[in-house]
Amino acid sequence: MTEYLAVDGGTIAYEVTGAGPLIVLAHGVGDSRAAYRAVVPQLVEAVHRVASVDLRGCGESGVDWPEWSRTAIAGDLLALIRHLGGPAVLVGHSVSGGAATIAAAREPALVSAVVELAPFTRKQSMGLGDLRVRRFRRGMTRLLGAGLFGSLRLWRSYLEVAYPGVRPDDWAERIGLIESRLREPGRMKAMQAMGRSAPTDAGAQLGNVRCPVLVVMGTLDPDWADPHAEGAAVVDALPSGLGRLEMIEGAGHYPHDQFPDEVTALVLAFLRSDATRA
């Protein structure tokens, strides 16, 4: 059941399932909390209270916001954790990976661990060698085009590249929901604005994180020419010993939707680890 939280500037939609230690799931640009529909039941079965949230401008959350940065998203996530009675494990995909980093650095008492799925958490750079990687070239042209022109057709085309090979059984329904949401007034503009926000604010906070961090990347993620190198760079920027990188073979930019069982297993193993419980 959808619940709503009023924060400075607007209203955030979320839903809570289960009982136990709190996990908050935050999705990426142009998406909604439905991205975690296959992950939530498994986390609940593992005795966790799971809150899946629609980012500002997305899903059922409000669309009128003064800011779209990762810092702003981090503030929303921290407000939700306070409201639900933290601390919480914070799971963030793509743009929310950077937001989770900022939240953990700003309020260490509220964030006990962070999981970053295909995160944009550092300043990005692109060289000529990157463009020789066909997967990256195809993904970036569609992604940039969708953001520049606000094109639903190009966004759908990007998603087809971002889900290489394996797709969820409800793929048609998944795409249908994404498209119907983005047709609602203000939501495409929200996606464009969020997509234009640079991850430099998150990168500046990596060294200030004090909790364990799991970074999960797909080997075929089209958002980077070398996904492993990007994930390793995020881990290397964290204080020594806090970060861990896991790769999922064959996954694109949505490992939690392509391979929910594998991602959930990694998350639960991470939460059971000595580093996380310390």
Backbone bond lengths (Angstrom), bond angles and torsions (degrees), N, CA, C in turn:
res aa  C-N    CA-C-N  psi(-1)  N-CA   C-N-CA  omega(-1)  CA-C   N-CA-C  phi
1 M - - - 1.453 - - 1.517 109.23 -
2 T 1.315 116.58 131.18 1.460 121.36 -178.20 1.516 110.65 -71.98
3 E 1.331 115.12 132.46 1.460 122.34 171.74 1.518 107.87 -119.77
4 Y 1.332 115.62 164.16 1.459 120.22 -175.85 1.514 110.26 -131.87
5 L 1.339 114.35 141.68 1.458 121.61 177.63 1.518 108.70 -124.91
6 A 1.327 116.42 122.74 1.458 121.21 176.09 1.521 108.95 -81.78
7 V 1.319 115.97 124.02 1.462 121.72 174.62 1.524 107.66 -124.76
8 D 1.325 116.60 172.29 1.460 119.51 -179.11 1.521 109.92 -58.30
9 G 1.307 116.31 116.45 1.461 120.34 175.84 1.501 115.12 104.24
10 G 1.350 120.08 -15.11 1.450 119.07 -178.01 1.510 113.27 172.84
11 T 1.336 115.25 -160.74 1.460 122.10 -175.80 1.525 109.76 -127.57
12 I 1.321 115.50 133.71 1.461 122.94 -179.73 1.529 108.98 -107.68
13 A 1.342 116.41 131.51 1.464 121.94 176.80 1.526 109.73 -96.55
14 Y 1.327 115.31 143.22 1.463 119.97 178.95 1.517 108.93 -157.70
15 E 1.318 116.32 168.57 1.460 121.45 171.32 1.510 109.28 -142.54
16 V 1.325 115.89 148.80 1.460 121.97 -176.58 1.522 108.99 -122.44
17 T 1.339 115.20 135.42 1.459 121.73 178.98 1.515 109.22 -135.17
18 G 1.335 117.22 144.14 1.448 121.30 172.22 1.511 114.04 86.25
19 A 1.324 114.52 -177.98 1.459 122.53 -179.20 1.521 109.01 -141.71
20 G 1.336 115.51 145.49 1.447 120.53 -179.17 1.509 110.65 131.88
21 P 1.333 118.47 -165.39 1.459 121.50 177.30 1.531 110.84 -56.95
22 L 1.322 116.05 140.86 1.460 121.87 -171.98 1.532 112.56 -81.05
23 I 1.332 115.26 132.51 1.463 123.10 170.30 1.516 107.72 -123.47
24 V 1.326 116.98 129.98 1.459 122.09 177.78 1.524 108.72 -110.30
25 L 1.329 116.35 127.62 1.466 123.05 -177.50 1.521 109.46 -108.81
26 A 1.324 116.56 123.86 1.461 121.83 179.98 1.529 109.30 -123.20
27 H 1.318 116.59 132.57 1.464 122.72 -173.80 1.532 112.17 -90.36
28 G 1.333 115.77 -173.34 1.456 121.90 -178.74 1.522 113.07 -101.79
29 V 1.319 115.19 -173.46 1.463 122.96 -177.65 1.528 111.00 -60.33
30 G 1.337 116.03 139.02 1.458 121.09 173.59 1.510 114.85 69.80
31 D 1.313 117.52 18.96 1.460 121.54 -173.55 1.518 109.54 -124.92
32 S 1.325 117.03 -163.48 1.452 122.83 176.65 1.515 108.15 -152.33
33 R 1.313 116.29 178.16 1.459 120.04 -179.37 1.524 112.50 -64.94
34 A 1.330 117.07 -14.13 1.465 120.52 176.55 1.521 112.11 -61.56
35 A 1.323 118.03 -17.21 1.465 120.91 177.71 1.529 111.90 -59.18
36 Y 1.338 116.77 -24.35 1.464 121.44 -177.15 1.529 112.73 -101.98
37 R 1.317 117.33 16.41 1.472 120.57 -172.84 1.524 112.57 -59.84
38 A 1.345 118.83 -29.65 1.465 121.17 179.82 1.524 112.54 -89.52
39 V 1.330 116.87 -14.76 1.461 121.52 -178.44 1.527 111.17 -88.86
40 V 1.331 116.39 -39.62 1.466 121.02 -174.23 1.525 112.72 -54.35
41 P 1.351 119.88 -50.52 1.466 118.69 -177.75 1.523 113.56 -59.00
42 Q 1.314 116.95 -34.91 1.465 120.15 -179.39 1.527 111.26 -70.30
43 L 1.326 117.06 -38.87 1.461 120.21 177.65 1.528 111.20 -68.43
44 V 1.326 116.07 -37.96 1.463 119.97 176.94 1.524 110.46 -64.38
45 E 1.326 116.53 -41.74 1.464 120.64 178.37 1.522 111.44 -62.01
46 A 1.339 115.96 -29.62 1.466 120.95 178.14 1.526 111.69 -84.35
47 V 1.313 116.73 15.73 1.462 125.24 174.97 1.529 111.62 66.44
48 H 1.321 114.36 59.02 1.456 121.49 172.09 1.516 109.46 -127.99
49 R 1.318 115.97 148.78 1.458 121.71 168.51 1.526 106.22 -89.44
50 V 1.311 117.15 121.56 1.461 121.77 -170.78 1.524 109.57 -116.47
51 A 1.317 115.40 122.45 1.461 121.73 174.84 1.515 108.37 -110.20
52 S 1.325 117.52 115.88 1.468 121.46 174.94 1.523 107.50 -103.65
53 V 1.320 116.16 132.65 1.457 121.77 -168.97 1.525 110.78 -121.78
54 D 1.327 116.03 144.22 1.458 121.97 169.22 1.527 107.76 -90.57
55 L 1.328 117.37 123.26 1.452 120.26 177.59 1.524 110.85 -61.53
56 R 1.315 115.81 159.89 1.458 120.86 175.00 1.539 109.78 -51.27
57 G 1.324 115.69 132.21 1.459 120.77 179.69 1.515 114.72 83.54
58 C 1.333 117.91 -5.12 1.463 121.84 -173.50 1.523 111.28 -118.80
59 G 1.335 116.01 160.64 1.455 120.97 173.77 1.508 112.41 57.35
60 E 1.332 115.71 -118.93 1.453 121.86 178.73 1.528 112.61 -107.11
61 S 1.331 116.93 6.87 1.464 120.21 177.07 1.523 110.70 -76.36
62 G 1.320 115.84 163.38 1.455 120.50 179.06 1.517 112.45 -64.73
63 V 1.329 116.19 160.03 1.469 120.67 -176.48 1.527 113.58 -108.25
64 D 1.312 118.44 -13.61 1.469 120.56 -175.39 1.520 110.31 -97.90
65 W 1.322 115.18 101.44 1.462 121.77 -177.98 1.519 109.75 -133.60
66 P 1.335 117.12 147.67 1.467 119.26 -179.27 1.521 113.84 -81.47
67 E 1.338 117.88 -14.95 1.464 120.76 -173.39 1.515 109.97 -149.15
68 W 1.351 116.11 149.85 1.466 121.20 -175.80 1.526 112.75 -128.93
69 S 1.313 117.10 15.87 1.466 120.84 -175.92 1.525 111.63 -74.99
70 R 1.328 114.94 167.00 1.464 120.32 174.29 1.524 110.79 -63.49
71 T 1.319 116.90 -33.23 1.467 120.26 176.82 1.524 110.86 -62.22
72 A 1.344 116.47 -41.56 1.462 120.18 178.20 1.526 110.76 -65.62
73 I 1.326 116.61 -42.95 1.472 120.25 178.53 1.525 110.17 -62.96
74 A 1.323 117.01 -39.91 1.468 120.67 177.76 1.523 110.58 -58.86
75 G 1.327 117.15 -40.05 1.457 120.23 177.69 1.515 112.22 -61.70
76 D 1.331 116.79 -39.61 1.471 120.49 177.11 1.526 110.79 -63.27
77 L 1.327 116.37 -44.25 1.462 120.52 -178.21 1.529 111.28 -65.48
78 L 1.316 116.54 -40.16 1.465 119.65 177.61 1.524 110.96 -66.07
79 A 1.330 116.87 -38.12 1.462 119.88 177.56 1.521 110.74 -62.13
80 L 1.322 116.69 -39.51 1.466 120.46 178.85 1.523 110.92 -67.05
81 I 1.328 117.18 -41.99 1.465 120.27 179.09 1.523 110.38 -62.51
82 R 1.323 117.21 -43.08 1.463 119.74 176.87 1.529 110.61 -60.10
83 H 1.322 115.45 -44.33 1.458 120.99 -177.68 1.537 111.18 -62.15
84 L 1.323 116.69 -38.10 1.463 121.30 -176.78 1.527 112.84 -87.30
85 G 1.320 116.43 -10.44 1.458 119.69 179.52 1.512 112.24 86.29
86 G 1.330 116.42 74.88 1.450 121.42 -178.69 1.516 112.04 -71.52
87 P 1.317 117.64 -171.46 1.464 126.35 9.42 1.522 112.97 -76.37
88 A 1.334 114.50 170.47 1.456 120.31 -178.54 1.516 110.46 -139.51
89 V 1.318 114.47 154.09 1.464 121.40 163.91 1.517 105.93 -82.76
90 L 1.313 117.52 130.01 1.458 121.95 -175.70 1.519 109.49 -110.46
91 V 1.330 116.05 118.17 1.467 122.71 179.26 1.517 107.69 -107.94
92 G 1.333 116.78 121.84 1.459 120.33 -178.40 1.513 111.74 -129.14
93 H 1.338 115.76 133.53 1.461 121.11 177.72 1.519 109.87 -103.43
94 S 1.324 116.88 134.82 1.459 123.79 172.89 1.527 110.73 57.11
95 V 1.338 118.46 -114.75 1.471 120.61 -179.89 1.524 110.98 -58.76
96 S 1.335 117.71 -33.40 1.463 120.86 -179.14 1.520 112.75 -73.88
97 G 1.327 117.39 -18.20 1.456 119.21 172.76 1.512 110.64 -63.08
98 G 1.331 115.47 -43.40 1.459 119.68 175.74 1.512 111.97 -65.83
99 A 1.338 116.78 -40.22 1.458 120.53 178.19 1.525 111.27 -62.55
100 A 1.329 116.73 -39.56 1.464 120.53 178.73 1.526 110.89 -63.48
101 T 1.324 117.17 -38.14 1.461 121.39 176.69 1.521 110.44 -59.58
102 I 1.324 116.31 -47.12 1.466 120.95 -179.09 1.522 110.74 -64.18
103 A 1.329 116.64 -43.69 1.462 120.67 179.78 1.528 111.09 -59.72
104 A 1.333 116.45 -44.38 1.465 120.54 -179.20 1.517 111.15 -64.80
105 A 1.324 117.43 -38.68 1.462 121.02 -179.70 1.525 111.60 -70.83
106 R 1.329 116.75 -37.36 1.467 120.85 -176.71 1.519 112.76 -76.62
107 E 1.337 117.36 -38.08 1.466 121.20 -173.79 1.527 109.83 -133.09
108 P 1.331 117.75 72.20 1.471 119.87 -175.94 1.527 113.38 -61.02
109 A 1.319 118.18 -24.57 1.459 119.84 179.41 1.525 112.26 -73.17
110 L 1.343 117.20 -18.77 1.459 121.33 -177.57 1.522 113.68 -98.16
111 V 1.327 117.82 -16.41 1.470 121.48 -176.44 1.522 108.88 -121.89
112 S 1.323 116.17 111.14 1.464 120.51 -175.84 1.521 112.89 -86.81
113 A 1.332 117.36 -24.53 1.462 122.35 178.66 1.520 107.87 -163.93
114 V 1.321 115.58 157.83 1.466 121.72 -178.91 1.520 109.18 -128.91
115 V 1.337 115.65 137.47 1.463 122.19 170.85 1.527 106.71 -120.02
116 E 1.311 116.63 122.88 1.459 121.87 179.94 1.525 108.94 -111.58
117 L 1.319 116.13 118.28 1.458 122.65 -179.86 1.520 109.20 -102.67
118 A 1.341 116.86 115.64 1.468 121.52 -179.19 1.524 111.09 44.83
119 P 1.332 117.45 55.69 1.462 119.95 -168.35 1.524 114.65 -83.36
120 F 1.320 115.16 144.28 1.458 121.88 165.12 1.526 106.37 -98.46
121 T 1.328 115.41 94.60 1.462 121.68 -171.72 1.522 111.92 -126.11
122 R 1.339 117.23 2.29 1.466 119.95 -179.14 1.523 109.06 -137.55
123 K 1.313 115.51 162.32 1.460 120.61 170.98 1.520 108.82 -58.48
124 Q 1.334 116.08 132.06 1.461 120.80 -176.36 1.525 111.30 -97.51
125 S 1.314 115.75 144.96 1.463 121.63 174.89 1.520 108.38 -138.02
126 M 1.319 115.55 152.73 1.458 119.97 -177.09 1.522 108.99 -136.81
127 G 1.336 115.82 129.81 1.452 120.93 178.37 1.514 111.18 -109.84
128 L 1.315 115.81 169.54 1.463 120.33 179.53 1.523 111.41 -60.73
129 G 1.318 116.47 -32.45 1.459 119.61 178.90 1.520 112.28 -64.51
130 D 1.336 116.52 -31.89 1.462 119.82 178.62 1.520 110.91 -62.67
131 L 1.326 116.22 -37.99 1.465 120.36 -176.70 1.525 112.68 -69.40
132 R 1.312 116.44 -13.59 1.464 119.17 176.87 1.531 111.15 -77.71
133 V 1.323 116.75 -13.52 1.471 121.14 178.24 1.527 107.50 -85.42
134 R 1.330 116.21 109.66 1.462 120.54 -173.03 1.515 112.54 -58.32
135 R 1.306 117.40 -42.47 1.468 121.64 -179.79 1.526 111.10 -57.19
136 F 1.328 116.19 -45.81 1.463 121.43 179.19 1.523 110.97 -66.94
137 R 1.313 116.20 -43.39 1.476 120.02 -178.91 1.524 111.23 -61.68
138 R 1.323 116.97 -44.51 1.467 120.61 179.62 1.528 111.15 -64.98
139 G 1.329 115.96 -44.15 1.457 118.95 -178.86 1.515 112.57 -65.13
140 M 1.327 117.31 -44.43 1.458 120.75 -175.81 1.522 112.52 -67.95
141 T 1.332 117.62 -39.59 1.465 118.48 179.75 1.524 111.01 -63.47
142 R 1.321 116.83 -40.14 1.467 120.34 178.78 1.519 111.62 -71.31
143 L 1.322 116.72 -41.44 1.457 120.96 -179.01 1.526 111.09 -65.39
144 L 1.315 116.19 -47.14 1.463 119.98 179.46 1.523 111.36 -66.06
145 G 1.322 116.52 -38.31 1.460 119.75 178.28 1.510 112.44 -64.65
146 A 1.329 116.34 -42.13 1.465 119.99 178.74 1.512 110.74 -62.05
147 G 1.342 116.84 -40.91 1.456 120.31 179.71 1.512 112.97 -70.59
148 L 1.319 115.95 -38.96 1.465 119.81 -177.10 1.523 111.97 -70.85
149 F 1.315 116.63 -44.47 1.464 121.01 -173.61 1.532 113.90 -100.33
150 G 1.336 116.65 -5.82 1.458 118.74 -176.06 1.515 111.83 62.07
151 S 1.337 115.75 39.28 1.461 122.12 -173.23 1.521 111.58 -93.54
152 L 1.309 116.37 117.71 1.456 121.08 175.81 1.524 110.98 -66.59
153 R 1.334 116.72 -34.56 1.467 120.91 179.19 1.534 110.37 -63.43
154 L 1.330 117.21 -43.57 1.458 120.07 179.62 1.525 111.62 -70.41
155 W 1.328 117.11 -33.30 1.465 119.23 177.15 1.527 110.54 -65.48
156 R 1.323 115.98 -43.01 1.464 119.74 176.48 1.524 109.78 -61.63
157 S 1.318 117.74 -41.59 1.459 121.78 178.90 1.531 110.69 -62.81
158 Y 1.343 116.01 -39.38 1.471 119.32 176.52 1.525 110.94 -62.76
159 L 1.330 116.98 -44.47 1.454 120.13 -178.68 1.520 111.89 -60.93
160 E 1.315 117.04 -34.19 1.464 119.97 178.61 1.521 111.09 -65.64
161 V 1.345 117.01 -31.19 1.461 120.87 175.32 1.531 110.30 -78.79
162 A 1.330 116.66 -34.70 1.461 121.73 -175.85 1.524 112.75 -74.45
163 Y 1.342 116.34 -13.44 1.466 122.32 175.34 1.533 108.76 -114.80
164 P 1.330 118.72 70.81 1.470 119.46 -177.67 1.527 111.49 -72.21
165 G 1.319 116.34 135.39 1.466 119.72 174.09 1.515 113.28 72.11
166 V 1.315 116.53 -91.66 1.459 122.47 -173.63 1.524 110.84 -79.12
167 R 1.342 115.50 129.90 1.461 121.19 175.03 1.521 108.54 -130.52
168 P 1.335 117.03 150.95 1.472 118.91 180.00 1.518 111.77 -62.53
169 D 1.322 115.95 155.42 1.460 120.61 -178.32 1.528 111.85 -61.08
170 D 1.321 117.03 -29.87 1.465 120.63 -179.10 1.530 111.87 -97.64
171 W 1.335 115.66 36.52 1.472 120.98 -175.70 1.524 112.32 -55.01
172 A 1.313 118.19 -44.96 1.467 120.60 -178.69 1.523 110.57 -61.38
173 E 1.331 116.70 -43.10 1.466 120.10 178.42 1.528 110.97 -67.17
174 R 1.331 115.77 -38.51 1.474 121.10 179.01 1.524 110.43 -59.77
175 I 1.329 116.84 -51.21 1.457 121.07 179.80 1.531 110.88 -64.88
176 G 1.329 116.30 -39.49 1.452 120.15 179.43 1.509 112.34 -60.06
177 L 1.347 117.56 -41.70 1.457 120.97 179.26 1.526 110.94 -66.96
178 I 1.330 116.68 -43.41 1.467 120.30 178.72 1.525 110.48 -58.90
179 E 1.324 116.30 -47.23 1.457 120.04 -178.11 1.528 111.70 -66.21
180 S 1.329 117.69 -40.80 1.461 119.60 -179.11 1.519 110.95 -66.25
181 R 1.327 117.51 -37.92 1.463 120.29 177.04 1.526 111.38 -64.37
182 L 1.337 116.16 -44.70 1.461 119.43 -176.61 1.529 112.71 -70.38
183 R 1.324 117.25 -15.81 1.461 120.46 174.77 1.533 112.29 -80.98
184 E 1.322 116.51 -14.52 1.456 119.48 179.55 1.525 110.07 -69.62
185 P 1.327 117.50 147.40 1.472 120.66 -176.36 1.528 112.21 -54.95
186 G 1.311 114.87 129.00 1.454 121.86 174.39 1.505 116.03 88.45
187 R 1.331 118.39 -14.84 1.466 118.47 -172.51 1.532 113.15 -78.04
188 M 1.306 118.42 -36.98 1.456 119.34 175.67 1.531 110.68 -65.22
189 K 1.327 117.16 -40.28 1.464 120.11 177.67 1.523 110.59 -63.98
190 A 1.340 116.37 -35.64 1.460 119.87 176.00 1.522 110.37 -63.63
191 M 1.320 117.12 -43.68 1.453 120.73 178.65 1.531 110.79 -61.45
192 Q 1.318 116.45 -44.03 1.459 119.93 179.39 1.523 111.42 -62.20
193 A 1.325 116.45 -43.99 1.459 120.33 -178.59 1.521 111.40 -65.48
194 M 1.325 116.62 -42.15 1.458 120.45 178.98 1.522 110.51 -66.16
195 G 1.330 116.36 -39.35 1.454 120.33 179.10 1.512 113.45 -65.16
196 R 1.337 117.09 -27.38 1.466 120.75 179.01 1.517 113.00 -79.39
197 S 1.325 117.70 -14.64 1.469 119.78 -177.39 1.525 109.52 -71.83
198 A 1.320 116.01 131.44 1.469 121.17 -178.37 1.521 110.29 -81.13
199 P 1.342 117.53 147.34 1.471 120.57 -179.59 1.520 114.12 -83.47
200 T 1.335 117.85 12.75 1.466 120.25 -176.43 1.523 112.38 -63.76
201 D 1.351 117.12 -31.13 1.470 118.19 178.87 1.519 110.86 -65.75
202 A 1.333 116.99 -35.73 1.460 120.42 177.22 1.530 110.97 -71.05
203 G 1.327 116.37 -43.53 1.457 119.75 179.74 1.516 112.59 -58.84
204 A 1.336 115.71 -35.14 1.464 119.89 -179.87 1.519 112.63 -68.17
205 Q 1.349 117.01 -18.31 1.461 120.58 -177.33 1.528 113.49 -100.41
206 L 1.325 117.99 -6.79 1.469 119.49 -176.36 1.536 112.11 -55.81
207 G 1.307 116.86 -41.82 1.461 120.09 -178.82 1.511 114.06 -71.16
208 N 1.344 117.17 -11.11 1.468 121.17 -178.48 1.523 113.33 -98.22
209 V 1.325 117.05 -1.75 1.466 120.73 179.81 1.534 109.03 -72.74
210 R 1.324 115.97 139.93 1.468 120.47 -177.72 1.528 113.41 -120.13
211 C 1.326 117.51 -3.06 1.462 120.53 -179.22 1.532 109.83 -106.33
212 P 1.330 117.99 163.40 1.471 120.57 177.61 1.526 111.42 -63.88
213 V 1.323 116.22 147.40 1.466 122.63 -177.69 1.522 109.10 -133.40
214 L 1.331 115.26 129.05 1.463 121.89 172.31 1.521 108.17 -108.36
215 V 1.324 117.43 125.26 1.457 123.09 175.33 1.526 108.01 -108.42
216 V 1.330 116.06 127.39 1.460 121.79 179.90 1.523 108.99 -119.34
217 M 1.327 115.92 124.38 1.461 121.76 -179.95 1.528 109.96 -124.94
218 G 1.325 115.90 149.18 1.453 121.36 172.07 1.510 110.33 -92.01
219 T 1.313 117.43 141.26 1.467 120.17 -178.12 1.520 112.43 -67.28
220 L 1.352 117.50 -21.00 1.464 121.22 -178.13 1.521 112.04 -112.59
221 D 1.315 117.37 24.60 1.461 120.60 179.51 1.531 109.41 -63.69
222 P 1.354 118.29 120.57 1.459 120.13 -177.16 1.519 113.84 -77.83
223 D 1.314 118.22 -4.75 1.463 120.40 -178.79 1.518 112.56 -78.95
224 W 1.333 116.71 -12.30 1.462 121.21 176.96 1.524 109.90 -138.21
225 A 1.317 116.03 142.99 1.458 119.77 174.73 1.525 110.55 -66.31
226 D 1.336 116.12 -33.41 1.463 121.30 179.39 1.529 108.24 -133.04
227 P 1.334 118.39 86.85 1.472 120.74 -178.24 1.522 113.53 -58.41
228 H 1.330 117.31 -36.51 1.464 119.25 179.47 1.522 110.92 -62.52
229 A 1.331 116.69 -43.21 1.459 119.88 -179.90 1.526 111.43 -63.01
230 E 1.339 116.87 -38.68 1.467 119.95 178.54 1.518 110.73 -65.08
231 G 1.333 117.09 -46.72 1.456 120.03 178.59 1.516 112.49 -61.28
232 A 1.334 116.21 -41.86 1.465 120.51 179.45 1.527 110.98 -64.49
233 A 1.334 116.93 -36.08 1.454 120.11 179.30 1.529 111.39 -65.85
234 V 1.339 116.70 -37.61 1.463 120.04 175.78 1.528 110.25 -62.57
235 V 1.329 116.80 -46.83 1.462 121.10 179.90 1.526 110.75 -61.89
236 D 1.331 116.88 -42.12 1.467 121.17 -178.02 1.523 111.89 -65.99
237 A 1.325 117.73 -27.16 1.465 120.87 -179.62 1.523 112.96 -80.57
238 L 1.332 116.93 -13.68 1.458 121.67 176.35 1.529 109.93 -78.42
239 P 1.328 117.63 159.57 1.470 118.54 172.12 1.524 110.50 -54.87
240 S 1.313 115.81 146.81 1.463 121.93 -174.04 1.525 111.73 -55.81
241 G 1.334 114.88 131.40 1.452 121.52 174.94 1.513 115.84 88.16
242 L 1.328 118.33 -7.05 1.462 120.02 -176.78 1.524 113.18 -86.13
243 G 1.327 117.20 -29.37 1.457 120.39 -171.48 1.514 113.94 -102.98
244 R 1.323 114.35 151.56 1.465 121.72 176.51 1.528 107.68 -140.25
245 L 1.318 117.06 137.76 1.459 122.63 179.01 1.513 110.32 -111.46
246 E 1.340 115.41 132.28 1.460 121.57 174.15 1.529 108.01 -126.89
247 M 1.336 115.91 136.67 1.457 122.07 178.33 1.530 109.78 -107.87
248 I 1.322 116.10 140.59 1.460 121.00 175.28 1.524 108.39 -111.67
249 E 1.307 115.25 114.28 1.465 121.88 -176.71 1.528 110.34 -63.03
250 G 1.335 115.49 128.76 1.450 121.31 175.76 1.518 115.36 85.65
251 A 1.327 117.00 -5.17 1.471 119.42 -179.05 1.513 110.97 -84.38
252 G 1.334 115.26 148.74 1.449 122.09 174.95 1.518 110.48 -97.88
253 H 1.350 115.26 -133.42 1.464 118.98 -175.87 1.528 112.64 -85.83
254 Y 1.330 117.92 -4.74 1.465 121.66 -178.11 1.532 110.21 -125.34
255 P 1.323 118.03 62.98 1.468 119.46 -176.16 1.525 112.97 -60.48
256 H 1.326 117.73 -33.07 1.460 121.72 -178.41 1.519 112.62 -70.06
257 D 1.326 117.38 -20.14 1.465 121.27 178.34 1.523 111.43 -98.28
258 Q 1.328 116.91 -34.21 1.461 120.29 176.34 1.521 112.10 -75.19
259 F 1.326 115.73 -42.93 1.462 121.60 -174.78 1.534 110.08 -130.91
260 P 1.330 117.32 64.26 1.472 119.32 -176.00 1.520 113.89 -62.25
261 D 1.326 117.58 -34.87 1.469 119.73 179.73 1.520 110.71 -64.35
262 E 1.330 116.66 -45.19 1.458 120.46 -179.61 1.518 111.73 -65.20
263 V 1.333 116.53 -43.37 1.470 119.69 -179.55 1.522 110.31 -65.11
264 T 1.328 117.54 -44.50 1.457 120.17 179.82 1.523 111.22 -62.06
265 A 1.325 116.82 -40.97 1.467 120.46 178.34 1.532 110.67 -61.64
266 L 1.325 117.14 -41.65 1.465 120.32 178.08 1.520 111.32 -63.97
267 V 1.328 116.36 -42.68 1.460 120.46 -179.31 1.531 110.46 -63.55
268 L 1.324 117.16 -46.68 1.463 120.19 -177.45 1.533 111.21 -66.95
269 A 1.323 116.79 -38.76 1.466 119.61 176.58 1.526 110.59 -64.02
270 F 1.318 116.74 -40.41 1.460 122.33 177.20 1.524 110.33 -60.92
271 L 1.324 117.44 -43.50 1.463 120.76 -178.04 1.524 111.78 -71.04
272 R 1.318 117.77 -23.46 1.459 121.49 177.06 1.528 112.35 -85.88
273 S 1.307 117.81 -10.46 1.463 121.29 -174.32 1.529 111.59 -68.90
274 D 1.310 115.70 155.96 1.455 120.88 -179.60 1.526 111.46 -60.69
275 A 1.338 116.30 -37.70 1.467 119.44 -177.75 1.519 111.24 -62.65
276 T 1.336 117.21 -38.55 1.447 120.69 -178.19 1.521 111.51 -74.71
277 R 1.323 116.86 -34.40 1.462 120.16 -177.60 1.511 113.10 -82.93
278 A 1.324 117.41 -11.82 1.467 120.36 -176.30 1.521 111.43 -67.03
